[in-house]
């Protein structure tokens, strides 16, 4: 078991989580009593997260070679050491320790906090979109009434949402270009 590599990945994952929380705090605290932080500060924290994520991804794709693969430089392709890991405790452990240390490693579903925050973000974004985003497509949030006041509002399609997102991104990029 590549314990050192797994510990390294755990450390890198915790760094990414800490950086995301730091960026979140910067943005949230900037919106309340204080003015919004300067764009370079936000951009710097975003670049740190991007760099850490890239580093983490490279660690998963190109892990350190194992001793058995380092000695055999044959023509067979080198396998990723993480592909064949089966997680099983080597010593007996109490249920509390198993639940606290091993089960989170096996979790492949989002926690309820993450799901709630994601849903809240989608709802807030949909409130500001004319198509109402995916909520409008699914019929959860009705589209706004036509500007003329007559007729039934047309239910948006995914293409409409993607087009509006492209317009938002374009407007954002133009504002950034002007600011820089």
SULSUL-V681447 format. One record per residue. N is the residue number from 1. RES is the residue in three letters. SS is DSSP state (A for helix, B for strand, O for the rest). PSI is psi in radians with two decimals (* if undefined). OMEGA is omega in whole degrees, 0 to 359 (none if undefined). Layout:
N_RES_SS_PSI_OMEGA / N_RES_SS_PSI_OMEGA
This chain:
1_UNK_O_2.20_181 / 2_UNK_O_1.27_185 / 3_UNK_A_-0.75_181 / 4_UNK_A_-0.73_180 / 5_UNK_A_-0.68_179 / 6_UNK_A_-0.70_177 / 7_UNK_A_-0.68_178 / 8_UNK_A_-0.75_178 / 9_UNK_A_-0.69_179 / 10_UNK_A_-0.76_179 / 11_UNK_A_-0.78_180 / 12_UNK_A_-0.69_178 / 13_UNK_A_-0.72_178 / 14_UNK_A_-0.63_176 / 15_UNK_A_-0.76_180 / 16_UNK_A_-0.78_180 / 17_UNK_A_-0.79_179 / 18_UNK_A_-0.71_180 / 19_UNK_A_-0.67_178 / 20_UNK_A_-0.76_178 / 21_UNK_A_-0.64_178 / 22_UNK_A_-0.75_178 / 23_UNK_A_-0.72_179 / 24_UNK_A_-0.79_179 / 25_UNK_A_-0.72_180 / 26_UNK_A_-0.78_182 / 27_UNK_A_-0.77_182 / 28_UNK_A_-0.76_181 / 29_UNK_A_-0.48_178 / 30_UNK_A_-0.40_184 / 31_UNK_A_-0.27_185 / 32_UNK_O_-1.74_185 / 33_UNK_O_-0.52_183 / 34_UNK_O_2.75_174 / 35_UNK_O_2.78_180 / 36_UNK_O_2.40_179 / 37_UNK_O_2.77_181 / 38_UNK_O_2.56_181 / 39_UNK_A_-0.74_180 / 40_UNK_A_-0.59_179 / 41_UNK_A_-0.79_178 / 42_UNK_A_-0.77_181 / 43_UNK_A_-0.67_179 / 44_UNK_A_-0.79_180 / 45_UNK_A_-0.63_177 / 46_UNK_A_-0.75_179 / 47_UNK_A_-0.60_177 / 48_UNK_A_-0.79_178 / 49_UNK_A_-0.75_179 / 50_UNK_A_-0.77_179 / 51_UNK_A_-0.77_180 / 52_UNK_A_-0.69_179 / 53_UNK_A_-0.71_178 / 54_UNK_A_-0.76_178 / 55_UNK_A_-0.76_179 / 56_UNK_A_-0.78_180 / 57_UNK_A_-0.76_178 / 58_UNK_A_-0.62_178 / 59_UNK_A_-0.57_178 / 60_UNK_A_-0.67_183 / 61_UNK_A_-0.70_183 / 62_UNK_O_1.25_182 / 63_UNK_O_2.93_177 / 64_UNK_O_2.51_179 / 65_UNK_O_2.55_176 / 66_UNK_O_2.79_181 / 67_UNK_A_-0.63_181 / 68_UNK_A_-0.60_180 / 69_UNK_A_-0.41_180 / 70_UNK_A_-0.57_181 / 71_UNK_A_-0.48_183 / 72_UNK_O_1.68_179 / 73_UNK_O_0.91_181 / 74_UNK_O_-2.96_185 / 75_UNK_O_0.00_177 / 76_UNK_O_2.50_181 / 77_UNK_O_2.50_181 / 78_UNK_O_2.28_181 / 79_UNK_O_2.64_176 / 80_UNK_O_2.24_185 / 81_UNK_O_-0.32_182 / 82_UNK_O_-0.24_185 / 83_UNK_O_-0.43_186 / 84_UNK_O_0.34_179 / 85_UNK_O_2.24_172 / 86_UNK_O_2.14_185 / 87_UNK_O_2.06_177 / 88_UNK_O_2.25_181 / 89_UNK_O_2.38_180 / 90_UNK_O_-0.35_177 / 91_UNK_O_2.78_178 / 92_UNK_O_2.44_179 / 93_UNK_O_2.57_179 / 94_UNK_O_2.75_182 / 95_UNK_A_-0.64_181 / 96_UNK_A_-0.72_178 / 97_UNK_A_-0.70_178 / 98_UNK_A_-0.80_180 / 99_UNK_A_-0.63_183 / 100_UNK_A_-0.55_186 / 101_UNK_A_-0.70_187 / 102_UNK_A_-0.78_184 / 103_UNK_A_-0.73_177 / 104_UNK_A_-0.50_177 / 105_UNK_A_-0.48_182 / 106_UNK_A_-0.22_185 / 107_UNK_O_2.24_177 / 108_UNK_O_0.13_175 / 109_UNK_O_2.63_179 / 110_UNK_O_2.56_176 / 111_UNK_O_2.82_181 / 112_UNK_A_-0.56_177 / 113_UNK_A_-0.78_180 / 114_UNK_A_-0.77_179 / 115_UNK_A_-0.75_180 / 116_UNK_A_-0.80_180 / 117_UNK_A_-0.69_179 / 118_UNK_A_-0.77_179 / 119_UNK_A_-0.73_178 / 120_UNK_A_-0.71_179 / 121_UNK_A_-0.77_179 / 122_UNK_A_-0.74_180 / 123_UNK_A_-0.77_180 / 124_UNK_A_-0.73_179 / 125_UNK_A_-0.74_182 / 126_UNK_A_-0.56_180 / 127_UNK_A_-0.49_184 / 128_UNK_O_0.01_181 / 129_UNK_O_2.45_179 / 130_UNK_O_-0.52_178 / 131_UNK_O_-0.19_185 / 132_UNK_O_0.32_175 / 133_UNK_A_-2.61_181 / 134_UNK_A_-0.43_178 / 135_UNK_A_-0.62_177 / 136_UNK_A_-0.69_179 / 137_UNK_A_-0.72_181 / 138_UNK_O_-0.13_179 / 139_UNK_O_0.20_180 / 140_UNK_O_-0.72_178 / 141_UNK_O_2.18_181 / 142_UNK_O_2.58_177 / 143_UNK_O_2.78_180 / 144_UNK_O_2.71_179 / 145_UNK_O_2.63_178 / 146_UNK_O_2.61_184 / 147_UNK_O_-0.51_179 / 148_UNK_O_-0.26_180 / 149_UNK_O_-0.12_181 / 150_UNK_O_2.62_175 / 151_UNK_O_3.00_180 / 152_UNK_O_2.35_179 / 153_UNK_O_2.43_181 / 154_UNK_O_2.33_178 / 155_UNK_O_2.21_182 / 156_UNK_O_2.67_175 / 157_UNK_O_2.94_180 / 158_UNK_A_-0.62_179 / 159_UNK_A_-0.66_178 / 160_UNK_A_-0.73_180 / 161_UNK_A_-0.78_179 / 162_UNK_A_-0.68_178 / 163_UNK_A_-0.75_179 / 164_UNK_A_-0.68_177 / 165_UNK_A_-0.69_178 / 166_UNK_A_-0.68_177 / 167_UNK_A_-0.74_179 / 168_UNK_A_-0.79_179 / 169_UNK_A_-0.75_179 / 170_UNK_A_-0.77_178 / 171_UNK_A_-0.71_178 / 172_UNK_A_-0.81_181 / 173_UNK_A_-0.66_178 / 174_UNK_A_-0.70_178 / 175_UNK_A_-0.70_179 / 176_UNK_A_-0.75_179 / 177_UNK_A_-0.73_178 / 178_UNK_A_-0.67_182 / 179_UNK_A_-0.60_182 / 180_UNK_O_*_none
